[in-house]
Each structure stands twice: as C-alpha cells, then as structure tokens.
Amino acid sequence: MSVCVVGAANLDLISYVPRLPQVGETLHGTRFQMGYGGKGANQAVMAAKLGAEVTMVCKLGRDVFGEGTLENFREHGVDTTHVTFTEEAFSGVAPIAVDPDGRNAIIIVTGANDLLTVEDLERARPAIAASDIVVCQLEIPVELTTSALQIARAEGVRTIFNPAPARSELPEELYRLSDVICPNEPETELLTGMPAGEEAARELLARGAGAVVLTLGERGCLVVEAGEAAHVPVEPVRAVDTSGAGDAFVGSLAVFLAAGHPLADAAERANRIAALSVQGRGTQTSFPGGSELPAGLLA
C-alpha cells in the first residue's frame, strides 16, 4: 500500500508563557519546545508509522529547520526524493505562545511552502502515478493543490482532499477532483454555509466530490456517499492533547483506503487511531505506530 502526500511542512516553535503578551511587551517563558508539523508532513508521517510506503512532495528552505525536517522524514521512513529545497525563502514556521490555560497565539509563516511549483509536481508525476492514494490539503497555494489532484486524476489514482486550513471558497474543480473530501465541522460550515451534518455533506457531493468523510471530533465521523450516510462513532477517551488529531485521522484513512478497506470501515479504523493520538502529547510525537495498536486494527 502506497501513499503520496503533496503539502506543507512547518516547524512549530512553542513557547509556554505565564500569559499571552500584549503589544510591545516582552515576557519570560517557562518552557520551549520544537515540533515537526505542517498538515502534509503530519499526514505523511502518520501513514508511514502505520507501515505504508509514503512519498512526500514539499518544498523546504535551505536552513537548519529544513535540514531537520528532511531528517525527520527519513527517520520515519518517508521517501524524500521529491522533498526539494529553495534558497529564496526560509522553511515554513509556526511560532506559538501557550498560556497555562492552554490558550494560544500562533503566527504561521508559510515561507518555502509557497514556492512549490508545477514543475516540482510534474517531476513527482511518476511517484503520484505509482501510489494507491494521493492526499492534499490547503497549506500550499490552492492552484498547486489543484494541479496535484489533476495529475492524480489523470493517472487514475484515488484522491483524498482535506480542505484545511478552512476557507470559504474553493475552485469548483477541486470538488470534482476529490474522490473523498474530508473536512471537519468548522470547515464544512464555512464551505457550505450550513450546519455540519448530512445536508451539508450532500451539498459537497452535489459540487462534485465522490464521497464525504466529515470528522466530528470525539463523536467520530459522518461518512456520506451517493446512496447512503452512516455515522461512525468512536469510543470515548480522556484527551490529553488534541493537536494533530485531524491529521492522524486523514493519514490513517489514506492507509486503510490504500489497503482496500471500504470507506466506512477505513473511517472507523482511522477514528480509533485519532483517539489514540489525543491520549499523547504533541503532534507527530503522539501518533501511534503499528506496534502500539490493538490486535487486528491493521489487519
């Protein structure tokens, strides 16, 4: 089973502070940590941790963050043939301040991610064509996401489109290129102007998506296809840190679809892996590997 992810890689720079700073104020923080992130990178690492053959297509800056990201991919077994570098921008970063109540202030600087090109995607065409599933999001320019999905469609490869970060309007073609569109509740409401539910999901189908998997956090997900809709619940767990749970779900969903599972079954298994991820701290550091899963989950 093989998965190709086209998307962003960022480095999270997390400072824990007694309170969020005011304009012009300098605060002493209590702790600092770095974490590898970006939705595309997270989804690729999750898929690799489940044993899939994963290729990442992204752009990094020629800096310490980019070199660290490359090494992180390699440590997780992700194919980095199409992880390329630019001298024209720093790697994507997300400085984050977190107060004792868990409230945060985040600045995302996409940097090198914005310099991925159509030529990069064409060079990656053989890797896309050889994949069972191609996964895209919206942290790179929307025209690049569209191009990646166009290549996948031309090569007959099934696609998952995760429309995140949320935005209110998307090119109509993106829906038609999505074999599975996988938004969360706020993303669904922003795209459709409707409460997140079956009616909103059917609006996404009407726009051209092949199927909808609407993630509902602790309530699991809603799977809607042309002829049927099913709520797929998940057993409740005590969440420690929900960071990256959506990416754990999407990366897992890609693996189970690549392995040939029906959509509702793949979503049920992805639910369980996302639930495991929220019981650990951090993003990629909380993603479970195959050896940490209940017997039969990867069967």
Helices and strands as residue ranges (DSSP letters): E 2-6, E 10-16, E 31-37, H 39-49, E 53-61, H 64-75, E 83-86, E 92-98, E 104-106, G 111-115, H 118-123, H 125-129, E 133-136, H 142-154, E 158-161, H 172-176, E 180-181, H 185-192, H 198-206, E 212-215, G 217-219, E 221-224, E 229-232, H 245-258, H 263-277, G 284-286, G 290-292
